Amino acid sequence: MSKHNVVISPEEFAKRLSEADVFSFSYKNPFVLACLYYVEGMSTVEMAELLGCEQRTIRRYMNYYGLKRFTKDYAFLVKQYGIQGALSMRKPTFYPLGRHND
């Protein structure tokens, strides 16, 4: 499968956020996804285990809400040194945003 660099318009992004399940602790809540991934430094596998779903579900919802995932080398830095440590070493690198309905 080829990677796509999907661009979400501000209007579409706002629509998706307004329709999100923001009052639940689930993969359908973009704020939970962002907090676990960017703040806590969890991998998509760890997030899937915590939220009771498959890793692919996490990736799809991250794509749907426009949350870019770190490249493997940067994710390794986050795992080893935490998000603050990784940020102090170098600028984050991200995979292109993929389709959410692949």
C-alpha positions in Angstrom: 0.0 0.0 0.0 1.4 3.4 -0.9 1.5 6.3 1.5 -0.7 9.3 0.8 -0.1 12.7 2.2 -3.7 13.6 3.0 -4.5 17.2 3.7 -7.5 17.9 5.9 -9.1 21.4 5.4 -9.7 23.5 8.5 -13.4 23.2 7.9 -13.3 19.4 7.7 -11.0 19.3 10.8 -13.4 21.4 12.8 -16.4 19.2 11.7 -14.6 16.0 12.7 -13.7 17.5 16.1 -17.3 18.7 16.7 -18.6 15.2 16.0 -16.0 13.5 18.1 -16.8 11.5 21.3 -14.8 13.9 23.5 -16.4 12.8 26.8 -15.2 9.2 26.6 -11.8 7.5 27.3 -11.7 5.8 24.0 -10.0 5.7 20.6 -12.8 7.8 19.3 -11.7 10.8 21.4 -9.0 12.8 19.5 -7.8 14.4 22.8 -7.2 11.1 24.4 -5.3 9.9 21.3 -3.1 13.0 21.2 -2.4 13.0 25.0 -1.4 9.3 25.0 0.7 9.6 21.9 2.4 13.0 22.1 2.4 13.7 25.9 2.7 10.2 27.4 4.9 8.9 24.6 2.9 5.7 24.2 3.2 3.7 21.0 0.1 2.8 18.9 0.4 -0.8 20.1 0.4 0.4 23.8 -2.5 2.7 23.1 -4.5 -0.1 21.5 -3.9 -2.4 24.5 -5.0 0.3 26.9 -8.1 1.3 24.9 -9.1 -2.3 24.0 -8.9 -2.2 20.3 -6.5 -3.1 17.4 -3.4 -1.0 16.5 -4.9 -0.4 13.1 -8.0 1.2 14.7 -5.7 3.6 16.5 -3.8 4.5 13.3 -7.1 5.0 11.4 -8.5 7.3 14.0 -5.2 9.2 14.3 -5.4 9.7 10.5 -9.0 10.7 10.7 -8.3 13.4 13.2 -5.2 14.5 11.4 -2.7 13.4 14.2 0.6 12.6 12.5 2.6 9.7 13.8 6.4 9.9 14.5 8.8 8.1 12.2 10.3 5.0 13.7 13.6 6.6 14.5 12.0 9.5 16.3 9.6 7.1 18.1 12.6 5.2 19.3 14.0 8.4 20.8 10.7 9.1 22.6 10.7 5.6 24.0 14.3 5.9 25.2 14.3 9.5 26.6 10.7 10.5 26.9 9.1 13.2 24.7 11.0 16.1 26.4 14.3 14.3 26.0 13.6 13.5 22.3 12.5 17.1 21.7 15.8 18.4 23.2 17.8 16.2 20.9 16.2 17.0 17.6 13.1 18.2 15.8 10.3 15.6 15.4 9.9 13.8 12.1 6.5 12.4 11.0 5.1 10.0 8.5 2.7 11.5 5.9 -0.9 11.6 7.0 -2.6 8.6 5.5 -6.2 7.9 4.6 -8.4 7.0 7.5 -10.5 4.5 5.5 -7.8 2.4 3.9 
